Amino acid sequence: MKNIPNYPSQPKHVWECFYQLTQTPRPSKKEAKVIQYLTNFAAKENLKYKVDNAKNVIMYVPGTKGKENNAPVIIQNHMDMVCDKIPEKKFDFEKDPIDIYVQDGWIHARGTTLGADNGFGCAMSLALACDKELAHPPLELLFTTDEETGLNGALNLDASLFKGRKMINLDTEEWGAIYIGCAGGIDAKLSGKTQKVDASKNHLSCALEIKNLKGGHSGLDIHRGRLNAIVVLTQVLWEAQQLDYSISSITGGKAHNIIPRDVICQLAIKKEDFKKLQAICFQILVDLQQNALPEDRDLQINLTQGHEKIKKVLPKKQRDRIVNLLNLFPHGAYNYDWNLLEPLVTSSSNLAIVKLADNDIFIETSMRFIDPMEVKNIKNKIAGLAANFNLSLEMNEGYPSWKPVHDNKLLDLAKVKFQEIYGTMPSVKAIHAGLECGILKNKLGEMDIISIGPNISGAHSPTERLEIQSAVLLWDYLAAILKGL
């Protein structure tokens, strides 16, 4: 293992496995290298394992002495990670290892996502398999594929490979909380054709770039009021509609579950209007910085003259079609459950990706819900926009929410163990992010499920970091729960 200053050494197996996972490429839909790592690990530890048709990996760990015949427990994580980086970082997620470092008690990555979501949970599972001192019942370690782009591994899981009717998911990101519910989700993709014309020879070729926003996880952070780069771009384009400019291309957003941090629009503008557009950009920047959250105050709105001449642009009618569409597109948190100790977002929509290239327009949005009826209105708005702006609409069936159940023996044990170890009660809650628990419960039948995790900040963004102390506490807590089973 590479020498990383202040990298933790205990629990030994946990941190060794986490390091190895950071060095193993594992983008969604391209998990071949991490599957090979997992199966090699199982073979090395003399564990029986299966790889189902969806490429999920299941390892079977025998119970320790005195617990060999106890009921098996499923420990569940996903092996893939969100791949995002800062624009100036040269990095190939299919080949390059994550460059990690430790600062102020947290593990970070240089310029990219860290992959602690859900790599640390995977590392904990692997550590269970090779720690010979830990008491536990038989374990079924489940590592699912393609969670981050649609939970497809869980949706296509071979349920016949499991006997366990208790499951611990390690994919949440708040130490001291036990999660017993999560949002479901639906993705929508809108696409269509545009008709470009020759750009005016007298117009300046420009790049309008929105960058340096915090972004974040479209489930965990959608309610925080963080700025969406595509929404900011739309505001500029909307307020500049009286100017003589034409759009050539738009590129913004990385994935359906990331709040966009940057976007770039290539446009051509009449020379006399260039300074007017600069003034609009400046005023919007001032207004947003005055009202934005502290983490978004590094926002930049840059209008620069391009080095290459723009040749093809949208005519005014098509320009206005795109700007009007984006101006009407839903984004943000819409409904809340205010009856809980911590209010829970119950429906939201994330305007995630916009691409205008050649003669094609593509938009992707991600909707989340606790009750599917709450998101029906958002679905209807998106369908209406597609119809009115002559776009094709592809809306998937999505995945179910995991509705909280408090009558749960595994939860009862987890609460008792937490109080025994730490002298206080954990918080019990639901989360607006999507976990695989609801899908797996539908697949495997009635079962007791909880989700626990360490403190992870900035998931789905290059600021992602993992708190070491909470990770160590989580290992001790998991060990105590398993000893009680």
C-alpha positions as CSV (number, residue, x, y, z in Angstrom):
1,M,0.0,0.0,0.0
2,K,1.3,3.5,-0.9
3,N,2.5,5.5,2.0
4,I,-0.1,8.2,2.6
5,P,0.7,10.6,5.5
6,N,-1.7,10.2,8.4
7,Y,-3.6,7.4,6.6
8,P,-5.3,5.3,9.4
9,S,-4.0,1.9,10.3
10,Q,-6.7,0.5,12.5
11,P,-9.0,-1.4,12.0
12,K,-6.3,-2.8,9.7
13,H,-8.5,-4.8,7.3
14,V,-11.0,-2.0,6.9
15,W,-8.4,0.6,5.8
16,E,-6.4,-1.8,3.7
17,C,-9.5,-2.8,1.8
18,F,-10.7,0.8,1.4
19,Y,-7.3,1.8,-0.1
20,Q,-7.4,-1.0,-2.6
21,L,-10.9,0.0,-3.7
22,T,-9.7,3.6,-4.3
23,Q,-7.0,2.1,-6.5
24,T,-9.5,0.0,-8.5
25,P,-11.5,1.8,-11.2
26,R,-15.2,1.3,-10.8
27,P,-17.4,3.6,-12.8
28,S,-21.1,2.7,-13.1
29,K,-21.7,0.2,-16.0
30,K,-18.0,-0.4,-16.2
31,E,-17.3,-2.4,-13.1
32,A,-15.3,-5.3,-14.6
33,K,-12.1,-4.3,-12.7
34,V,-13.8,-4.1,-9.3
35,I,-15.7,-7.4,-10.0
36,Q,-12.3,-9.0,-10.7
37,Y,-10.9,-7.5,-7.5
38,L,-13.9,-8.8,-5.4
39,T,-13.8,-12.3,-6.9
40,N,-10.1,-12.5,-6.4
41,F,-10.6,-11.4,-2.8
42,A,-13.2,-14.2,-2.2
43,A,-10.9,-16.8,-3.7
44,K,-8.0,-15.7,-1.6
45,E,-10.1,-15.9,1.6
46,N,-11.5,-19.3,0.5
47,L,-15.0,-18.0,0.4
48,K,-17.8,-19.4,-1.7
49,Y,-19.1,-16.7,-4.1
50,K,-21.5,-16.2,-6.9
51,V,-21.8,-13.6,-9.7
52,D,-25.3,-13.4,-11.0
53,N,-26.5,-12.3,-14.5
54,A,-26.6,-8.6,-13.4
55,K,-22.9,-8.9,-12.4
56,N,-23.7,-8.6,-8.7
57,V,-21.2,-10.3,-6.5
58,I,-22.3,-12.4,-3.5
59,M,-19.8,-13.8,-1.0
60,Y,-20.8,-16.3,1.7
61,V,-18.9,-16.0,5.0
62,P,-19.5,-18.9,7.5
63,G,-20.6,-18.0,11.0
64,T,-18.0,-17.9,13.7
65,K,-17.7,-20.5,16.5
66,G,-21.0,-20.9,18.3
67,K,-22.9,-18.9,15.7
68,E,-22.5,-21.3,12.7
69,N,-26.2,-22.2,12.7
70,N,-27.7,-18.8,13.4
71,A,-29.8,-17.1,10.8
72,P,-27.7,-15.5,8.1
73,V,-27.5,-11.7,7.7
74,I,-27.1,-9.8,4.5
75,I,-24.5,-7.0,4.4
76,Q,-25.2,-4.9,1.4
77,N,-23.3,-2.2,-0.6
78,H,-22.9,-1.1,-4.2
79,M,-19.5,-1.4,-5.9
80,D,-19.8,1.4,-8.4
81,M,-19.1,5.1,-7.7
82,V,-20.1,8.5,-9.1
83,C,-17.3,9.8,-11.3
84,D,-16.9,13.6,-11.3
85,K,-13.9,15.9,-11.3
86,I,-13.0,19.6,-11.4
87,P,-12.8,20.8,-15.0
88,E,-9.0,21.3,-15.0
89,K,-8.2,17.8,-13.6
90,K,-6.9,15.4,-16.2
91,F,-8.3,12.0,-15.0
92,D,-9.6,8.8,-16.6
93,F,-12.0,7.1,-14.2
94,E,-11.8,3.9,-16.2
95,K,-8.0,3.6,-15.8
96,D,-6.6,5.9,-13.1
97,P,-6.5,5.2,-9.3
98,I,-8.0,7.9,-7.0
99,D,-5.3,10.1,-5.6
100,I,-6.2,10.3,-1.9
101,Y,-4.8,12.3,1.0
102,V,-5.6,12.9,4.7
103,Q,-6.3,16.4,6.1
104,D,-7.8,17.4,9.5
105,G,-9.1,13.9,10.2
106,W,-10.8,13.4,6.8
107,I,-9.8,11.4,3.7
108,H,-10.1,13.4,0.5
109,A,-9.4,12.9,-3.2
110,R,-7.4,15.4,-5.3
111,G,-9.8,17.0,-7.8
112,T,-12.2,14.0,-8.1
113,T,-14.9,12.2,-6.3
114,L,-13.5,10.0,-3.5
115,G,-15.8,7.0,-3.9
116,A,-16.4,6.6,-0.2
117,D,-20.0,6.4,-1.4
118,N,-20.2,3.4,-1.3
119,G,-16.6,2.2,-1.3
120,F,-16.2,2.5,2.4
121,G,-19.2,0.3,3.0
122,C,-17.7,-2.3,0.6
123,A,-14.4,-2.1,2.6
124,M,-16.3,-2.8,5.8
125,S,-17.9,-5.8,4.3
126,L,-14.6,-7.2,3.0
127,A,-13.0,-6.6,6.4
128,L,-15.8,-8.8,8.0
129,A,-14.7,-11.6,5.8
130,C,-11.0,-11.5,6.8
131,D,-11.2,-10.5,10.5
132,K,-10.9,-13.8,12.3
133,E,-11.5,-12.3,15.8
134,L,-15.0,-10.8,15.1
135,A,-18.0,-12.9,16.3
136,H,-20.8,-13.0,13.7
137,P,-23.5,-15.2,12.3
138,P,-23.3,-16.5,8.7
139,L,-23.0,-13.5,6.4
140,E,-24.1,-13.0,2.8
141,L,-22.1,-10.1,1.5
142,L,-23.9,-8.4,-1.4
143,F,-22.0,-6.0,-3.8
144,T,-24.4,-4.6,-6.4
145,T,-23.6,-3.1,-9.7
146,D,-24.7,0.1,-11.4
147,E,-26.4,1.7,-8.4
148,E,-25.5,5.2,-9.2
149,T,-27.2,5.3,-12.7
150,G,-30.5,3.6,-11.8
151,L,-30.0,0.9,-9.2
152,N,-29.9,-1.6,-12.0
153,G,-27.9,-4.3,-10.2
154,A,-30.5,-4.4,-7.4
155,L,-33.4,-4.4,-9.8
156,N,-32.0,-7.4,-11.6
157,L,-30.7,-9.3,-8.6
158,D,-31.1,-13.1,-8.5
159,A,-33.1,-13.4,-5.3
160,S,-32.6,-17.2,-5.2
161,L,-29.0,-16.7,-4.0
162,F,-30.0,-15.5,-0.5
163,K,-31.4,-17.0,2.7
164,G,-31.0,-14.0,5.0
165,R,-34.1,-12.2,6.2
166,K,-32.2,-9.5,8.0
167,M,-30.1,-6.9,6.1
168,I,-27.7,-4.1,7.1
169,N,-27.1,-1.6,4.3
170,L,-23.9,0.5,4.7
171,D,-24.7,3.2,2.2
172,T,-25.8,6.1,4.3
173,E,-23.6,9.0,5.2
174,E,-24.3,10.2,8.8
175,W,-22.7,8.7,11.8
176,G,-25.1,8.2,14.8
177,A,-28.2,7.8,12.6
178,I,-30.1,4.6,11.8
179,Y,-32.0,4.9,8.6
180,I,-35.2,2.9,8.1
181,G,-36.6,4.5,4.9
182,C,-35.6,6.2,1.7
183,A,-37.0,7.9,-1.4
184,G,-37.8,6.1,-4.6
185,G,-36.9,7.6,-8.0
186,I,-37.8,8.1,-11.6
187,D,-35.6,9.5,-14.4
188,A,-36.9,11.4,-17.4
189,K,-35.0,12.0,-20.6
190,L,-36.2,14.6,-23.2
191,S,-34.7,14.7,-26.7
192,G,-35.4,16.3,-30.0
193,K,-34.0,18.0,-33.1
194,T,-33.1,21.6,-33.8
195,Q,-32.4,23.3,-37.1
196,K,-29.2,25.3,-37.2
197,V,-28.2,28.1,-39.7
198,D,-25.0,29.9,-40.6
199,A,-23.8,32.3,-37.9
200,S,-23.7,36.0,-38.9
201,K,-20.2,36.9,-40.1
202,N,-20.3,40.1,-38.1
203,H,-21.1,38.4,-34.8
204,L,-18.5,37.7,-32.1
205,S,-17.9,34.1,-31.2
206,C,-18.1,33.8,-27.4
207,A,-18.2,31.3,-24.5
208,L,-20.5,31.8,-21.6
209,E,-19.4,29.7,-18.6
210,I,-21.0,29.1,-15.2
211,K,-18.6,27.4,-12.8
212,N,-17.3,27.0,-9.2
213,L,-20.6,26.0,-7.7
214,K,-20.8,23.5,-4.8
215,G,-23.3,21.2,-6.5
216,G,-23.8,18.0,-4.6
217,H,-26.0,14.9,-4.2
218,S,-29.4,15.4,-5.8
219,G,-31.1,13.5,-2.9
220,L,-29.1,14.6,0.1
221,D,-28.5,18.2,-0.9
222,I,-31.6,19.2,-3.1
223,H,-33.2,21.0,-0.2
224,R,-30.2,23.1,0.8
225,G,-30.9,25.8,-1.7
226,R,-27.6,25.4,-3.6
227,L,-27.4,26.9,-7.0
228,N,-27.7,24.8,-10.1
229,A,-25.4,25.9,-12.9
230,I,-27.9,25.2,-15.6
231,V,-30.5,27.3,-13.8
232,V,-28.0,30.2,-13.6
233,L,-27.2,29.9,-17.3
234,T,-30.9,29.9,-18.1
235,Q,-31.4,33.1,-16.0
236,V,-28.6,34.9,-18.1
237,L,-30.0,33.7,-21.4
238,W,-33.6,34.7,-20.4
239,E,-32.6,38.2,-19.3
240,A,-30.6,38.7,-22.5
241,Q,-33.4,37.7,-24.9
242,Q,-33.7,41.3,-26.3
243,L,-30.1,41.2,-27.4
244,D,-29.0,39.9,-30.8
245,Y,-27.3,36.6,-29.9
246,S,-27.5,33.1,-31.1
247,I,-26.8,29.8,-29.3
248,S,-24.5,27.3,-30.9
249,S,-24.1,24.7,-28.1
250,I,-24.7,24.0,-24.4
251,T,-22.9,21.4,-22.3
252,G,-23.8,21.1,-18.6
253,G,-24.3,18.4,-16.0
254,K,-22.5,15.1,-15.3
255,A,-25.1,12.6,-14.1
256,H,-28.7,12.4,-13.1
257,N,-27.9,12.3,-9.4
258,I,-25.5,15.3,-9.3
259,I,-26.7,19.0,-8.9
260,P,-24.8,20.6,-11.8
261,R,-21.8,22.7,-10.8
262,D,-20.7,24.0,-14.2
263,V,-22.1,24.6,-17.7
264,I,-20.7,26.2,-20.8
265,C,-22.7,27.8,-23.7
266,Q,-21.1,28.7,-27.0
267,L,-22.8,31.6,-28.6
268,A,-22.5,34.3,-31.3
269,I,-23.5,37.9,-30.4
270,K,-23.7,41.2,-32.2
271,K,-20.6,43.3,-31.4
272,E,-22.7,46.2,-30.1
273,D,-24.4,43.8,-27.7
274,F,-21.3,42.1,-26.2
275,K,-20.9,44.7,-23.4
276,K,-24.6,44.6,-22.7
277,L,-24.4,40.8,-22.2
278,Q,-21.4,41.3,-20.0
279,A,-23.4,43.8,-17.9
280,I,-26.2,41.3,-17.5
281,C,-23.8,38.6,-16.4
282,F,-22.2,40.9,-13.9
283,Q,-25.5,42.0,-12.4
284,I,-26.8,38.4,-12.1
285,L,-23.5,37.4,-10.5
286,V,-23.7,40.3,-7.9
287,D,-27.3,39.4,-7.1
288,L,-26.6,35.7,-6.7
289,Q,-23.5,36.2,-4.6
290,Q,-25.4,38.4,-2.2
291,N,-28.1,35.8,-1.7
292,A,-26.3,32.5,-2.2
293,L,-25.2,30.1,0.5
294,P,-21.6,30.6,1.6
295,E,-20.5,27.5,-0.3
296,D,-21.8,29.0,-3.6
297,R,-20.2,32.4,-3.3
298,D,-17.2,31.5,-5.4
299,L,-19.6,31.4,-8.4
300,Q,-18.2,32.7,-11.6
301,I,-20.1,33.8,-14.7
302,N,-17.6,34.3,-17.4
303,L,-18.2,35.7,-20.9
304,T,-15.2,35.5,-23.1
305,Q,-14.5,35.9,-26.8
306,G,-13.7,32.5,-28.4
307,H,-10.6,31.6,-30.3
308,E,-12.5,29.7,-32.9
309,K,-15.2,31.1,-35.1
310,I,-18.6,29.7,-34.5
311,K,-20.1,28.6,-37.8
312,K,-23.6,27.2,-37.0
313,V,-26.2,28.6,-34.5
314,L,-29.8,28.3,-33.7
315,P,-32.1,30.8,-35.4
316,K,-34.0,33.1,-33.0
317,K,-37.1,31.1,-32.9
318,Q,-35.2,28.0,-32.0
319,R,-33.1,29.9,-29.5
320,D,-36.2,31.1,-27.7
321,R,-37.7,27.6,-27.8
322,I,-34.7,26.3,-25.8
323,V,-34.5,29.2,-23.4
324,N,-38.2,29.1,-22.7
325,L,-38.1,25.4,-22.1
326,L,-35.2,25.6,-19.6
327,N,-36.9,28.6,-17.9
328,L,-40.0,26.5,-17.2
329,F,-38.2,23.3,-16.3
330,P,-38.8,22.1,-12.7
331,H,-35.9,21.9,-10.3
332,G,-35.7,21.7,-6.5
333,A,-37.4,20.3,-3.4
334,Y,-41.2,20.4,-3.6
335,N,-42.8,18.7,-0.6
336,Y,-41.8,18.0,3.0
337,D,-42.9,16.0,5.9
338,W,-42.9,18.5,8.8
339,N,-44.1,16.0,11.4
340,L,-40.7,14.5,12.0
341,L,-38.0,15.7,14.3
342,E,-36.0,16.5,11.2
343,P,-38.2,17.6,8.3
344,L,-37.9,15.2,5.4
345,V,-38.1,16.1,1.7
346,T,-40.8,13.9,0.2
347,S,-40.6,14.9,-3.5
348,S,-38.0,16.7,-5.6
349,S,-36.7,17.1,-9.1
350,N,-33.1,17.7,-10.3
351,L,-32.5,19.4,-13.6
352,A,-29.3,17.3,-14.1
353,I,-28.0,17.4,-17.7
354,V,-28.5,19.7,-20.8
355,K,-26.7,19.0,-24.0
356,L,-27.2,20.9,-27.2
357,A,-24.8,19.7,-29.9
358,D,-25.1,19.6,-33.7
359,N,-28.8,19.5,-34.3
360,D,-29.7,17.5,-31.2
361,I,-31.1,18.7,-27.8
362,F,-31.0,16.4,-24.8
363,I,-32.2,17.0,-21.2
364,E,-32.2,14.6,-18.2
365,T,-33.9,15.1,-14.9
366,S,-34.2,12.9,-11.8
367,M,-37.3,12.9,-9.6
368,R,-37.4,11.5,-6.1
369,F,-40.4,10.6,-3.8
370,I,-41.5,8.9,-0.7
371,D,-45.1,8.5,-1.9
372,P,-45.3,8.2,-5.8
373,M,-48.5,10.3,-5.7
374,E,-46.5,13.3,-4.6
375,V,-44.3,13.3,-7.7
376,K,-47.2,12.8,-10.1
377,N,-47.5,16.6,-10.6
378,I,-43.8,17.0,-11.5
379,K,-44.1,14.1,-13.9
380,N,-47.1,15.8,-15.5
381,K,-45.2,19.1,-15.9
382,I,-42.3,17.4,-17.6
383,A,-44.6,15.5,-19.9
384,G,-46.4,18.7,-20.7
385,L,-43.1,20.5,-21.5
386,A,-42.1,17.6,-23.8
387,A,-45.4,17.8,-25.7
388,N,-45.4,21.6,-25.9
389,F,-41.8,21.9,-27.1
390,N,-42.1,19.0,-29.5
391,L,-39.6,16.7,-27.7
392,S,-39.6,12.9,-27.3
393,L,-40.0,11.8,-23.7
394,E,-38.5,8.7,-22.1
395,M,-39.6,8.2,-18.5
396,N,-38.6,5.0,-16.8
397,E,-40.6,3.1,-14.3
398,G,-38.1,3.9,-11.6
399,Y,-37.5,2.2,-8.3
400,P,-39.7,2.0,-5.2
401,S,-39.3,4.0,-2.0
402,W,-38.4,2.2,1.2
403,K,-41.2,3.2,3.6
404,P,-40.2,3.3,7.2
405,V,-41.2,0.4,9.5
406,H,-40.6,0.8,13.2
407,D,-41.7,-2.7,14.1
408,N,-38.3,-4.1,13.3
409,K,-36.3,-6.5,15.6
410,L,-33.0,-5.6,13.9
411,L,-33.7,-1.9,14.6
412,D,-34.5,-2.7,18.2
413,L,-31.2,-4.5,18.6
414,A,-29.3,-1.7,16.8
415,K,-30.7,0.9,19.2
416,V,-29.9,-1.1,22.3
417,K,-26.3,-1.7,21.1
418,F,-25.8,2.0,20.3
419,Q,-27.0,3.0,23.8
420,E,-24.9,0.4,25.5
421,I,-21.7,1.5,23.7
422,Y,-22.2,5.3,23.5
423,G,-24.6,6.1,26.3
424,T,-27.1,7.8,24.1
425,M,-29.9,6.9,21.7
426,P,-29.2,7.1,17.9
427,S,-31.5,9.1,15.7
428,V,-33.9,7.0,13.6
429,K,-34.9,8.5,10.3
430,A,-35.6,8.3,6.6
431,I,-33.5,9.8,3.8
432,H,-34.4,11.6,0.6
433,A,-31.6,9.8,-1.3
434,G,-32.3,6.5,-3.0
435,L,-31.0,3.3,-1.3
436,E,-31.4,-0.2,-2.7
437,C,-33.3,-1.4,0.4
438,G,-36.8,-0.9,-1.0
439,I,-35.9,-2.8,-4.2
440,L,-34.2,-5.6,-2.3
441,K,-37.2,-5.9,0.1
442,N,-39.5,-6.3,-2.9
443,K,-37.1,-8.9,-4.4
444,L,-36.4,-11.0,-1.2
445,G,-39.7,-10.7,0.6
446,E,-40.5,-9.4,4.1
447,M,-37.4,-8.7,6.1
448,D,-35.9,-6.4,8.7
449,I,-33.6,-3.8,7.3
450,I,-31.5,-0.9,8.6
451,S,-28.9,1.4,7.0
452,I,-25.9,2.9,8.8
453,G,-22.8,4.7,7.7
454,P,-19.9,7.1,8.7
455,N,-19.8,10.8,8.1
456,I,-19.3,11.4,4.4
457,S,-19.5,15.0,3.2
458,G,-19.9,16.2,-0.4
459,A,-20.9,12.9,-2.0
460,H,-21.2,13.0,-5.8
461,S,-18.8,15.9,-6.0
462,P,-15.1,16.5,-6.0
463,T,-15.3,17.8,-2.5
464,E,-16.4,14.3,-1.2
465,R,-14.6,13.4,2.0
466,L,-14.8,10.6,4.7
467,E,-14.4,11.3,8.4
468,I,-11.9,8.8,9.9
469,Q,-13.1,8.9,13.5
470,S,-16.8,8.2,12.5
471,A,-15.6,5.3,10.3
472,V,-13.7,3.7,13.2
473,L,-16.8,4.1,15.4
474,L,-19.0,2.6,12.7
475,W,-16.8,-0.5,12.6
476,D,-17.1,-1.0,16.4
477,Y,-20.8,-0.5,16.2
478,L,-21.3,-3.0,13.3
479,A,-19.3,-5.5,15.2
480,A,-21.5,-5.1,18.3
481,I,-24.7,-5.6,16.2
482,L,-23.4,-8.7,14.5
483,K,-22.2,-10.2,17.8
484,G,-25.8,-9.8,19.1
485,L,-27.2,-11.7,16.1
